[in-house]
Amino acid sequence: MTWGGSVGGGFGGAPGGFGRPAVPGLPFAGIPPELQDGVDRLVASEPKYGEPDIVFEQNGSEQELKRLTLWRLLNKYPGMLLLSGLLVVVIAVTGQVGPKLTEYAINNGMTPGHYDFGVVVAMAVAYLVFILVAALGQRFQVQVTGRLAAWVMNDLRVKVFAHLQRLSLGFFTEEKAGVVMSRMTSDIENLQQLLQDGLSQLAIQGLTMVVITIILFATNAYLAFITVVLIIPALVVASIWFKRASERGYDQVRDGIANVLSDLSESLHGVHIVTAHNRQRHNVVHHRNVVGDYRDANNYTAHVNALYGPGTQMLGIIGQAVMLAVGGTMVLNHQLSLGALVAFFLYLNRFFQPIQLLVQQYNTYQQGQASVNKLRDLCDTEPEVMEAPDATVLPPIEGAIRFDHVSFAYVAGRPVLEDVDLTMAPGETVAFVGPTGAGKSTMAKLVTRFYDPSEGRVTIDGHDLRSVTMHSLRSQLGVVPQEPFLFAGTIGDNIAFARPDATDDEIHEAVERVGLTDVIDRMPHGLDTVVHERGQTLSSGERQLIALARAFLAHPRVLVLDEATSNLDLQSETKIEAALDVLLENRTAILIAHRLSTAMRADRIAVVDDGRIIEVGSHAELVAKGGRYAEMYETWVSQADVAGHQPA
């Protein structure tokens, strides 16, 4: 679609540049004429992608709800997994043929009385062939595991992101944004490294040790038995200690990087407040402490690795020394051939070489496993607000809202709302007023089902909100927050956010009805003007008008507005209030009012205090009653008189 009357391309598209027609699929940018033909050819060569097969289910599908494990991530691709396993076997076996060929060459072509240069050459050629096969196996194995890791990571990212979309508002209120970001970035990257390289190398080196052990016993059972008795027990004890110590260390590392990202995210988002209050030095000190904890966790894992790696290397050297002494004596006593001793010594050296590699790969494994545990904990977090298994689709509503003896608490034992009973007629506008923390916004959140009541129920047209699907409910609701959020993209993208299939005429109708036309005309590219991060290049009034146009375009039957004028200047407030009159027409609306001028526009006003509704009525009725609202109004009037202007 294109936004008529604006320069350039359409929704999600780009301007064609210098009067050329719009070219869909490109980001917004002007294209010089001399480059246009090349761009056209590039666009023509783009592959055709079908519609995505992602189906979002509020409660999650049976497959999505399965516990996150490495095996479940991998077994979705059994063919690639089997091919990777076969290549691991090929690499492990072909890579260990060399010492046996060396033994044959020594015993049959290099000992006195058995000199045969042809045997030596033949064994050398065979050695090269097996090395080539092992190298090709490694090449294909890296290619296979790389593709497998890419597919698994794609599935995992979609799974975690979909789960985040499913979680309730309470999760994001309690959890730090930086911690959530670390799950989607560093944790998944660690897991990708594990899948792409770590698991395959663990399998290769582990299987190599098994193959070498079998060959050692086949070569000489006595020497192999000495190796097992002398080396293996000490190696097992060291490995068990390393496993436990490194698990603790890498858990601390994952928590540490999450805290670092969380502190960084908070500082960047609050940079204006930091600068205004000269908190730079304090923030640097605090971040240094957070980074220091992360450093200490990494130092601990480095200390563990420094003990285990050289320790196993020392065991290997001791084993080789013992084998040289015992095996050399056996050769002198003609109990073992020279070729067998050389092969045994080569295999023993290779036996400890995988151990060193396993230490390195086990570090990767532990980092990946720690990330899996963190991601598993995230995916095991259940939404506080669940869709009932037998939830029905909410039919088109008239907008009759009922708070039926509702109580609610964010934290058990600390109620925010207590026994609230209120009925709103279809098309009625009710303003909630009261002190900060009284429970006004909480009531609005119960209507949108961001939370469920602890007691009682909230109904629309007699339907308990817990009995209908969330999609059918929220598709008939409109929400305009006090601080509107604009997403990356164009102004048109943001207006059509709730209805991406809206036509050009519908977009322009929403713009005109809420009084946004003048704002759009001032923009360099009209509706195609790119909005910077969170709309920071727009004024508060412009962002609020865009949010109102977004709500208007969604055609909701019920509107929830969290004081849309509280942060605006008088001129902007006048424009917003005019837009509100259009938006509220023939719709049921809940107004969270911080200004009585807004509350006075409502059909009825509900005074909320300490979690209860203490008064309900029109502005005139409540003023005449002489209760809490009358006190608030009197205070507001006196303040307005002092400021030099009469209230409406």
C-alpha positions as CSV (number, residue, x, y, z in Angstrom):
1,M,0.0,0.0,0.0
2,T,1.1,3.6,-0.5
3,W,0.2,6.6,1.6
4,G,-1.5,9.0,-0.9
5,G,-0.2,12.6,-1.0
6,S,3.3,11.7,0.5
7,V,6.6,11.5,-1.3
8,G,8.0,8.0,-1.8
9,G,6.9,4.5,-1.3
10,G,4.3,2.8,0.8
11,F,3.8,1.0,4.0
12,G,6.9,-1.1,4.6
13,G,8.2,0.0,1.2
14,A,10.5,2.7,-0.1
15,P,10.3,5.7,-2.4
16,G,11.3,5.0,-6.0
17,G,13.6,8.0,-5.9
18,F,13.4,11.2,-8.1
19,G,9.9,10.7,-9.3
20,R,10.1,7.0,-10.0
21,P,7.3,4.7,-8.9
22,A,7.6,3.1,-5.4
23,V,9.5,-0.1,-5.2
24,P,8.1,-2.3,-2.5
25,G,10.4,-4.4,-0.3
26,L,13.2,-1.8,0.0
27,P,13.9,0.3,3.1
28,F,13.1,4.0,2.8
29,A,15.9,5.8,1.0
30,G,16.4,8.0,-2.0
31,I,18.0,6.2,-5.0
32,P,20.3,8.2,-7.4
33,P,19.2,7.7,-11.0
34,E,22.6,6.2,-12.0
35,L,22.0,3.4,-9.5
36,Q,18.3,2.7,-10.2
37,D,18.8,0.1,-12.9
38,G,21.1,-1.9,-10.7
39,V,18.6,-1.7,-7.8
40,D,15.8,-2.9,-10.2
41,R,17.9,-5.9,-11.3
42,L,18.7,-6.7,-7.7
43,V,15.1,-6.6,-6.6
44,A,14.1,-8.7,-9.6
45,S,16.6,-11.4,-8.5
46,E,15.3,-11.6,-5.0
47,P,13.9,-15.0,-4.2
48,K,10.2,-15.4,-3.5
49,Y,9.3,-16.2,0.1
50,G,6.0,-17.7,1.0
51,E,3.8,-16.7,3.8
52,P,5.4,-17.5,7.2
53,D,4.0,-20.7,8.9
54,I,4.2,-19.2,12.4
55,V,0.9,-19.8,14.3
56,F,0.8,-18.0,17.7
57,E,-1.2,-19.7,20.4
58,Q,-1.8,-17.8,23.6
59,N,-1.3,-20.8,25.8
60,G,1.4,-22.4,23.6
61,S,1.1,-25.6,21.5
62,E,1.9,-29.0,22.9
63,Q,5.3,-28.9,21.2
64,E,6.1,-25.4,22.6
65,L,5.2,-26.4,26.1
66,K,7.7,-29.3,26.3
67,R,10.6,-28.8,28.6
68,L,13.6,-27.2,26.9
69,T,16.5,-29.6,26.6
70,L,19.4,-30.0,24.2
71,W,18.0,-33.3,22.9
72,R,14.6,-31.8,22.1
73,L,16.3,-29.0,20.2
74,L,18.3,-31.4,18.1
75,N,15.9,-34.3,17.5
76,K,13.7,-32.1,15.3
77,Y,16.3,-32.8,12.6
78,P,17.1,-36.5,12.8
79,G,18.6,-36.8,9.3
80,M,21.2,-34.1,10.0
81,L,21.8,-35.5,13.5
82,L,22.4,-39.0,12.0
83,L,24.7,-37.7,9.3
84,S,26.7,-35.8,11.9
85,G,27.0,-38.9,14.0
86,L,28.3,-41.0,11.1
87,L,30.9,-38.4,10.3
88,V,32.0,-38.4,13.9
89,V,32.6,-42.2,13.7
90,V,34.5,-41.8,10.4
91,I,36.7,-39.1,11.9
92,A,37.4,-40.9,15.2
93,V,38.2,-44.3,13.5
94,T,40.2,-43.1,10.4
95,G,42.2,-40.7,12.6
96,Q,43.6,-43.5,14.7
97,V,44.8,-45.9,12.0
98,G,48.2,-44.2,11.7
99,P,50.0,-45.7,14.8
100,K,49.0,-49.2,13.7
101,L,50.4,-48.6,10.2
102,T,53.6,-47.3,11.9
103,E,53.8,-50.5,13.9
104,Y,53.4,-52.7,10.8
105,A,56.0,-50.6,8.9
106,I,58.6,-51.0,11.8
107,N,58.0,-54.7,12.4
108,N,57.9,-55.6,8.7
109,G,60.1,-53.1,6.9
110,M,62.5,-51.5,9.4
111,T,63.9,-54.2,11.8
112,P,67.1,-56.1,11.2
113,G,66.4,-58.9,8.8
114,H,63.1,-57.4,7.7
115,Y,64.2,-54.4,5.7
116,D,61.6,-53.8,3.0
117,F,61.3,-50.2,1.7
118,G,58.2,-51.1,-0.3
119,V,56.3,-51.9,2.9
120,V,57.4,-48.6,4.4
121,V,56.2,-46.7,1.3
122,A,53.0,-48.6,1.2
123,M,52.3,-47.8,4.8
124,A,53.2,-44.1,4.3
125,V,50.8,-43.9,1.3
126,A,48.0,-45.6,3.4
127,Y,48.7,-43.2,6.2
128,L,48.2,-40.3,3.9
129,V,45.0,-41.8,2.5
130,F,43.5,-42.1,6.0
131,I,44.6,-38.6,6.9
132,L,42.8,-37.3,3.7
133,V,39.6,-39.3,4.6
134,A,39.7,-37.9,8.1
135,A,40.2,-34.3,6.8
136,L,37.3,-34.7,4.4
137,G,35.2,-36.1,7.2
138,Q,36.0,-33.1,9.3
139,R,35.2,-30.7,6.5
140,F,31.7,-32.2,5.9
141,Q,31.1,-32.6,9.7
142,V,31.8,-28.9,10.3
143,Q,29.4,-28.0,7.4
144,V,26.7,-30.3,8.7
145,T,26.9,-29.2,12.3
146,G,27.0,-25.5,11.2
147,R,23.7,-25.9,9.3
148,L,22.2,-27.9,12.2
149,A,23.2,-25.2,14.7
150,A,21.8,-22.5,12.4
151,W,18.4,-24.3,12.1
152,V,18.2,-25.1,15.8
153,M,19.1,-21.5,16.8
154,N,16.5,-20.2,14.5
155,D,13.9,-22.4,16.1
156,L,15.1,-21.5,19.6
157,R,15.0,-17.7,19.0
158,V,11.4,-18.0,17.6
159,K,10.4,-20.2,20.6
160,V,11.8,-17.8,23.2
161,F,10.5,-14.7,21.5
162,A,7.0,-16.3,21.2
163,H,7.2,-17.3,24.9
164,L,8.0,-13.7,25.8
165,Q,5.0,-12.5,23.8
166,R,2.9,-15.0,25.8
167,L,4.1,-13.9,29.2
168,S,1.9,-11.6,31.3
169,L,2.6,-8.0,32.1
170,G,3.7,-8.9,35.7
171,F,6.7,-10.7,34.4
172,F,8.1,-7.7,32.6
173,T,7.3,-5.5,35.6
174,E,9.4,-7.6,37.9
175,E,12.2,-8.7,35.6
176,K,14.9,-6.4,34.4
177,A,15.0,-5.7,30.6
178,G,18.7,-6.3,30.5
179,V,18.3,-9.8,32.0
180,V,15.7,-10.7,29.3
181,M,18.0,-9.3,26.6
182,S,20.9,-11.5,27.8
183,R,18.7,-14.5,27.4
184,M,18.0,-13.6,23.8
185,T,21.6,-12.6,23.0
186,S,24.6,-14.0,25.0
187,D,22.8,-17.1,26.2
188,I,21.7,-18.1,22.7
189,E,25.1,-17.2,21.3
190,N,26.8,-19.5,23.8
191,L,24.4,-22.3,22.9
192,Q,25.1,-21.7,19.2
193,Q,28.8,-22.1,19.9
194,L,28.1,-25.4,21.7
195,L,25.9,-26.8,18.9
196,Q,28.2,-25.7,16.1
197,D,31.5,-26.9,17.5
198,G,31.3,-28.1,21.1
199,L,29.0,-31.2,20.9
200,S,30.6,-32.6,17.8
201,Q,34.1,-32.2,19.3
202,L,33.0,-33.7,22.5
203,A,31.7,-36.7,20.6
204,I,34.8,-37.0,18.4
205,Q,37.2,-36.8,21.3
206,G,35.2,-39.1,23.5
207,L,34.8,-41.7,20.7
208,T,38.5,-41.3,20.0
209,M,39.4,-42.2,23.6
210,V,37.1,-45.3,23.3
211,V,38.8,-46.4,20.0
212,I,42.3,-45.9,21.5
213,T,41.4,-47.8,24.6
214,I,40.2,-50.8,22.5
215,I,43.4,-50.6,20.4
216,L,45.6,-50.5,23.5
217,F,44.0,-53.6,24.9
218,A,44.3,-55.3,21.5
219,T,48.0,-54.3,21.3
220,N,49.0,-55.4,24.8
221,A,46.5,-56.1,27.5
222,Y,49.1,-56.0,30.3
223,L,50.3,-52.5,29.4
224,A,46.7,-51.4,28.9
225,F,45.7,-52.7,32.3
226,I,48.5,-50.8,34.0
227,T,47.3,-47.6,32.2
228,V,43.7,-48.1,33.3
229,V,44.7,-48.8,37.0
230,L,47.3,-46.0,37.2
231,I,45.7,-43.2,35.2
232,I,42.0,-43.6,34.8
233,P,40.9,-43.5,38.5
234,A,42.8,-40.2,39.1
235,L,41.4,-38.8,35.9
236,V,37.8,-39.7,36.8
237,V,38.2,-38.1,40.3
238,A,39.7,-34.9,38.7
239,S,36.9,-34.8,36.1
240,I,34.1,-35.1,38.7
241,W,35.6,-32.2,40.6
242,F,36.0,-30.2,37.5
243,K,32.4,-30.8,36.4
244,R,31.0,-29.6,39.7
245,A,33.3,-26.6,40.1
246,S,32.9,-25.4,36.5
247,E,29.1,-25.8,36.7
248,R,29.0,-23.4,39.7
249,G,31.4,-21.0,37.9
250,Y,29.5,-20.8,34.7
251,D,26.2,-20.3,36.4
252,Q,27.9,-17.3,38.1
253,V,29.2,-16.1,34.7
254,R,25.7,-16.2,33.1
255,D,24.2,-14.3,36.0
256,G,27.1,-11.9,35.9
257,I,26.7,-11.0,32.2
258,A,22.9,-10.7,32.7
259,N,23.5,-8.1,35.4
260,V,26.1,-6.2,33.3
261,L,23.6,-6.0,30.4
262,S,20.8,-5.0,32.7
263,D,22.8,-2.2,34.3
264,L,23.9,-1.0,30.9
265,S,20.4,-1.0,29.5
266,E,19.0,0.9,32.5
267,S,21.8,3.5,32.2
268,L,21.3,4.1,28.5
269,H,17.5,4.4,28.8
270,G,17.8,6.8,31.6
271,V,20.7,8.8,30.2
272,H,18.7,12.1,30.3
273,I,18.0,11.7,34.0
274,V,21.6,10.6,34.7
275,T,23.0,13.7,32.9
276,A,20.4,16.1,34.6
277,H,21.3,14.9,38.1
278,N,25.1,14.6,37.6
279,R,25.0,10.8,38.3
280,Q,27.7,9.9,35.8
281,R,30.4,9.2,38.4
282,H,28.1,7.3,40.6
283,N,26.9,5.2,37.7
284,V,30.5,4.5,36.6
285,V,31.3,3.3,40.1
286,H,28.2,1.1,40.3
287,H,28.9,-0.4,36.8
288,R,32.5,-1.1,37.8
289,N,31.2,-3.1,40.8
290,V,28.8,-5.0,38.6
291,V,31.5,-5.7,36.0
292,G,33.8,-6.6,38.8
293,D,31.4,-9.4,40.0
294,Y,31.4,-10.7,36.4
295,R,35.2,-10.5,36.3
296,D,35.4,-12.5,39.6
297,A,33.1,-15.2,38.1
298,N,35.4,-15.5,35.0
299,N,38.5,-15.6,37.2
300,Y,37.0,-18.5,39.2
301,T,36.3,-20.5,36.0
302,A,39.8,-19.7,34.8
303,H,41.3,-20.9,38.1
304,V,39.3,-24.2,37.8
305,N,40.6,-24.6,34.2
306,A,44.1,-23.8,35.3
307,L,44.0,-26.6,37.8
308,Y,42.3,-29.2,35.7
309,G,44.1,-28.7,32.4
310,P,47.8,-29.0,33.7
311,G,46.7,-31.6,36.2
312,T,45.5,-34.0,33.4
313,Q,48.6,-33.1,31.4
314,M,50.7,-34.2,34.3
315,L,48.9,-37.5,34.6
316,G,49.6,-38.1,30.9
317,I,53.3,-37.5,31.3
318,I,53.4,-39.8,34.3
319,G,51.6,-42.4,32.3
320,Q,54.0,-42.1,29.4
321,A,57.0,-42.4,31.7
322,V,55.7,-45.5,33.3
323,M,54.8,-47.1,29.9
324,L,58.3,-46.3,28.6
325,A,59.9,-48.0,31.6
326,V,57.6,-51.0,31.6
327,G,57.4,-51.4,27.8
328,G,61.1,-50.9,27.3
329,T,61.8,-53.7,29.8
330,M,59.4,-55.9,27.9
331,V,61.1,-55.2,24.6
332,L,64.5,-56.0,26.0
333,N,63.0,-59.3,27.3
334,H,61.5,-60.0,23.9
335,Q,58.0,-59.9,25.4
336,L,57.0,-57.0,23.1
337,S,58.0,-56.0,19.6
338,L,59.6,-52.6,19.0
339,G,56.9,-51.6,16.6
340,A,54.2,-52.5,19.2
341,L,56.0,-50.4,21.9
342,V,56.1,-47.4,19.5
343,A,52.5,-47.8,18.5
344,F,51.5,-48.2,22.2
345,F,53.4,-45.1,23.1
346,L,51.9,-43.1,20.2
347,Y,48.4,-44.3,21.2
348,L,49.0,-43.4,24.8
349,N,50.1,-39.9,23.8
350,R,46.9,-39.7,21.7
351,F,44.9,-41.0,24.6
352,F,45.8,-37.9,26.6
353,Q,45.6,-35.4,23.8
354,P,41.8,-35.8,23.5
355,I,41.6,-35.2,27.3
356,Q,43.2,-31.7,26.8
357,L,40.8,-31.0,23.9
358,L,37.9,-32.3,26.0
359,V,38.8,-29.8,28.7
360,Q,38.5,-27.0,26.2
361,Q,35.3,-28.3,24.7
362,Y,33.8,-29.1,28.2
363,N,34.2,-25.4,28.9
364,T,32.1,-24.7,25.9
365,Y,29.7,-27.3,27.0
366,Q,29.4,-25.9,30.5
367,Q,28.8,-22.4,29.1
368,G,26.2,-23.8,26.7
369,Q,24.6,-25.9,29.4
370,A,24.4,-22.9,31.8
371,S,22.7,-21.0,29.0
372,V,20.3,-23.9,28.4
373,N,19.4,-23.8,32.2
374,K,18.8,-20.1,32.1
375,L,16.7,-20.4,28.9
376,R,14.8,-23.3,30.4
377,D,14.0,-21.3,33.5
378,L,12.6,-18.6,31.2
379,C,10.6,-21.0,29.1
380,D,9.3,-22.7,32.3
381,T,7.9,-19.3,33.5
382,E,4.1,-19.6,33.1
383,P,2.0,-16.5,32.3
384,E,0.0,-15.2,35.3
385,V,-2.9,-14.7,32.9
386,M,-3.8,-17.9,31.1
387,E,-6.4,-18.5,28.4
388,A,-8.9,-21.1,29.5
389,P,-8.7,-24.3,27.5
390,D,-12.3,-24.0,26.6
391,A,-12.2,-20.3,26.0
392,T,-14.7,-19.1,23.4
393,V,-14.5,-16.3,20.9
394,L,-16.0,-13.1,22.2
395,P,-18.8,-12.0,19.7
396,P,-19.1,-8.3,18.6
397,I,-19.8,-6.4,21.8
398,E,-21.9,-3.4,22.7
399,G,-19.6,-2.4,25.5
400,A,-21.4,-3.0,28.8
401,I,-18.7,-3.4,31.5
402,R,-19.2,-4.8,35.0
403,F,-16.9,-4.9,37.9
404,D,-18.6,-7.6,39.9
405,H,-17.3,-7.4,43.5
406,V,-13.7,-7.3,42.3
407,S,-10.7,-7.6,44.6
408,F,-7.1,-7.7,43.4
409,A,-3.5,-7.8,44.8
410,Y,-0.2,-7.7,43.0
411,V,1.4,-9.2,46.1
412,A,-0.5,-11.6,48.3
413,G,-1.8,-10.0,51.4
414,R,-1.5,-6.4,50.1
415,P,-4.8,-5.7,48.2
416,V,-4.9,-2.9,45.7
417,L,-8.6,-3.2,45.0
418,E,-11.2,-4.4,47.5
419,D,-14.8,-5.4,46.6
420,V,-15.2,-3.0,43.7
421,D,-18.7,-3.1,42.2
422,L,-19.4,-0.9,39.2
423,T,-21.5,-1.1,36.0
424,M,-20.9,0.8,32.9
425,A,-23.5,1.1,30.1
426,P,-22.7,0.6,26.5
427,G,-21.4,3.9,25.0
428,E,-20.8,5.4,28.4
429,T,-17.7,7.3,29.4
430,V,-16.6,6.9,33.0
431,A,-13.6,8.7,34.4
432,F,-11.7,7.3,37.4
433,V,-10.2,10.0,39.6
434,G,-8.4,9.7,42.9
435,P,-5.0,10.0,44.5
436,T,-1.9,8.2,43.1
437,G,-1.8,4.5,44.1
438,A,-5.6,4.4,44.7
439,G,-6.1,1.6,42.1
440,K,-7.3,3.6,39.0
441,S,-4.9,2.1,36.5
442,T,-5.3,-1.3,38.0
443,M,-9.0,-1.3,37.2
444,A,-8.1,-0.4,33.6
445,K,-5.6,-3.3,33.4
446,L,-8.3,-5.7,34.6
447,V,-10.6,-4.6,31.7
448,T,-7.8,-5.2,29.2
449,R,-7.0,-8.5,31.0
450,F,-3.4,-7.7,31.7
451,Y,-4.2,-9.1,35.1
452,D,-7.1,-11.3,36.4
453,P,-9.0,-10.3,39.6
454,S,-8.1,-12.2,42.8
455,E,-11.8,-12.3,43.7
456,G,-14.9,-11.5,41.8
457,R,-15.1,-11.1,38.0
458,V,-14.9,-8.5,35.2
459,T,-17.5,-8.9,32.4
460,I,-18.2,-7.3,29.1
461,D,-21.8,-7.8,27.8
462,G,-22.1,-10.5,30.5
463,H,-19.1,-12.5,29.3
464,D,-16.5,-13.2,32.0
465,L,-13.2,-12.1,30.5
466,R,-11.6,-15.3,31.7
467,S,-13.9,-17.3,29.5
468,V,-13.1,-15.7,26.2
469,T,-10.0,-15.8,24.0
470,M,-7.6,-13.0,24.5
471,H,-7.3,-12.2,20.8
472,S,-11.1,-11.8,20.4
473,L,-11.2,-9.6,23.5
474,R,-8.2,-7.3,22.7
475,S,-9.2,-7.0,19.1
476,Q,-12.3,-5.1,20.4
477,L,-10.4,-2.9,22.9
478,G,-8.3,0.2,22.3
479,V,-5.6,1.4,24.7
480,V,-4.0,4.8,24.7
481,P,-1.3,5.0,27.5
482,Q,-0.1,8.2,29.1
483,E,3.3,7.8,27.4
484,P,2.5,6.5,23.9
485,F,5.1,4.0,22.5
486,L,6.1,4.4,18.9
487,F,7.9,1.6,17.1
488,A,10.7,1.7,14.6
489,G,9.3,2.4,11.1
490,T,7.3,5.1,9.5
491,I,4.5,7.2,11.0
492,G,2.1,5.2,8.7
493,D,3.5,2.0,10.2
494,N,2.7,3.2,13.7
495,I,-0.8,4.3,12.9
496,A,-1.6,1.0,11.2
497,F,0.0,-1.0,14.0
498,A,-3.2,-2.7,15.1
499,R,-4.5,-3.1,11.6
500,P,-1.6,-3.6,9.1
501,D,-4.1,-4.5,6.4
502,A,-5.8,-1.0,6.6
503,T,-6.3,0.8,3.3
504,D,-5.0,4.2,2.4
505,D,-8.4,5.7,2.7
506,E,-8.8,4.3,6.2
507,I,-5.4,5.6,7.2
508,H,-6.2,9.1,6.0
509,E,-9.6,9.1,7.6
510,A,-7.9,8.3,11.0
511,V,-5.4,11.1,10.4
512,E,-8.1,13.6,9.6
513,R,-10.5,12.6,12.3
514,V,-8.0,13.0,15.2
515,G,-6.6,16.3,13.8
516,L,-3.2,14.9,12.7
517,T,-3.3,16.4,9.2
518,D,-1.2,19.5,10.0
519,V,1.4,17.3,11.7
520,I,1.7,15.0,8.7
521,D,1.9,17.9,6.3
522,R,4.9,19.3,8.2
523,M,6.8,16.0,8.0
524,P,9.4,15.8,5.2
525,H,7.9,12.6,3.7
526,G,4.4,12.6,5.1
527,L,3.2,9.3,6.4
528,D,6.5,7.7,5.1
529,T,8.6,9.8,7.5
530,V,10.8,7.5,9.5
531,V,10.2,7.6,13.3
532,H,13.3,7.4,15.3
533,E,13.7,5.2,18.4
534,R,10.5,5.5,20.5
535,G,9.5,8.6,18.6
536,Q,12.0,10.8,20.4
537,T,12.2,13.3,17.4
538,L,8.5,14.0,17.8
539,S,6.8,16.2,20.5
540,S,4.7,14.7,23.2
541,G,1.6,16.1,21.6
542,E,2.5,14.6,18.2
543,R,3.2,11.2,19.7
544,Q,-0.1,11.3,21.5
545,L,-2.0,12.2,18.4
546,I,-0.4,9.3,16.5
547,A,-1.5,7.0,19.4
548,L,-5.0,8.3,19.1
549,A,-5.1,7.8,15.4
550,R,-3.8,4.2,16.0
551,A,-6.7,3.6,18.4
552,F,-9.2,5.2,16.0
553,L,-8.1,3.0,13.1
554,A,-8.5,-0.2,15.2
555,H,-12.3,0.6,15.5
556,P,-12.5,-0.6,19.1
557,R,-15.9,-0.9,21.0
558,V,-14.2,-0.2,24.3
559,L,-11.5,2.4,24.9
560,V,-9.1,2.7,27.9
561,L,-7.2,6.0,28.1
562,D,-4.6,6.6,30.8
563,E,-4.8,10.4,31.0
564,A,-3.8,11.4,27.5
565,T,-3.4,15.1,28.3
566,S,-1.5,15.1,31.6
567,N,1.9,15.8,30.1
568,L,1.0,18.4,27.5
569,D,1.0,22.1,27.1
570,L,-2.3,24.0,26.9
571,Q,-2.3,24.2,23.1
572,S,-1.5,20.5,22.6
573,E,-4.1,19.6,25.3
574,T,-6.8,21.5,23.3
575,K,-6.0,19.5,20.2
576,I,-5.9,16.2,22.1
577,E,-9.2,16.9,23.7
578,A,-10.8,17.6,20.4
579,A,-9.4,14.3,19.1
580,L,-10.7,12.5,22.2
581,D,-14.2,13.8,21.4
582,V,-14.0,12.1,18.0
583,L,-12.5,9.0,19.4
584,L,-15.0,8.5,22.3
585,E,-18.1,8.9,20.1
586,N,-20.4,5.9,20.5
587,R,-17.8,4.0,22.4
588,T,-17.6,2.8,26.0
589,A,-14.6,4.4,27.5
590,I,-12.6,4.3,30.7
591,L,-10.6,7.5,31.4
592,I,-7.8,7.5,34.0
593,A,-8.0,11.2,34.8
594,H,-5.3,13.1,36.6
595,R,-6.9,16.4,35.5
596,L,-10.4,17.2,36.5
597,S,-10.9,19.1,33.2
598,T,-10.7,15.6,31.6
599,A,-12.9,14.0,34.2
600,M,-15.6,16.6,33.7
601,R,-16.0,15.5,30.1
602,A,-17.1,12.0,31.2
603,D,-20.8,10.9,31.6
604,R,-20.0,9.7,35.1
605,I,-17.1,10.0,37.5
606,A,-15.9,7.3,39.9
607,V,-13.8,8.4,42.8
608,V,-11.3,5.7,43.7
609,D,-9.5,5.8,47.1
610,D,-7.6,3.1,48.9
611,G,-8.8,0.4,46.5
612,R,-12.5,1.2,46.8
613,I,-15.0,3.3,44.8
614,I,-16.3,5.8,47.3
615,E,-18.4,8.0,45.0
616,V,-20.0,7.7,41.6
617,G,-22.0,10.3,39.7
618,S,-21.9,13.1,37.2
619,H,-19.7,16.1,37.8
620,A,-22.7,18.2,38.9
621,E,-24.1,15.5,41.1
622,L,-20.7,14.9,42.9
623,V,-20.1,18.6,43.4
624,A,-23.6,19.0,44.8
625,K,-23.1,16.0,47.1
626,G,-20.2,17.8,48.9
627,G,-18.1,14.7,49.3
628,R,-14.5,13.8,48.3
629,Y,-14.9,14.8,44.7
630,A,-16.3,18.2,45.8
631,E,-13.2,18.7,47.9
632,M,-11.0,17.8,44.9
633,Y,-12.9,20.2,42.7
634,E,-12.7,23.0,45.1
635,T,-9.0,22.6,45.5
636,W,-8.6,22.5,41.7
637,V,-10.7,25.7,41.3
638,S,-8.6,27.6,43.8
639,Q,-5.4,26.5,42.1
640,A,-6.8,27.6,38.8
641,D,-7.7,31.0,40.2
642,V,-4.2,31.4,41.5
643,A,-2.8,30.5,38.1
644,G,-4.9,33.2,36.6
645,H,-7.4,31.2,34.5
646,Q,-10.9,30.0,35.2
647,P,-11.7,26.3,34.9
648,A,-14.2,25.2,32.3
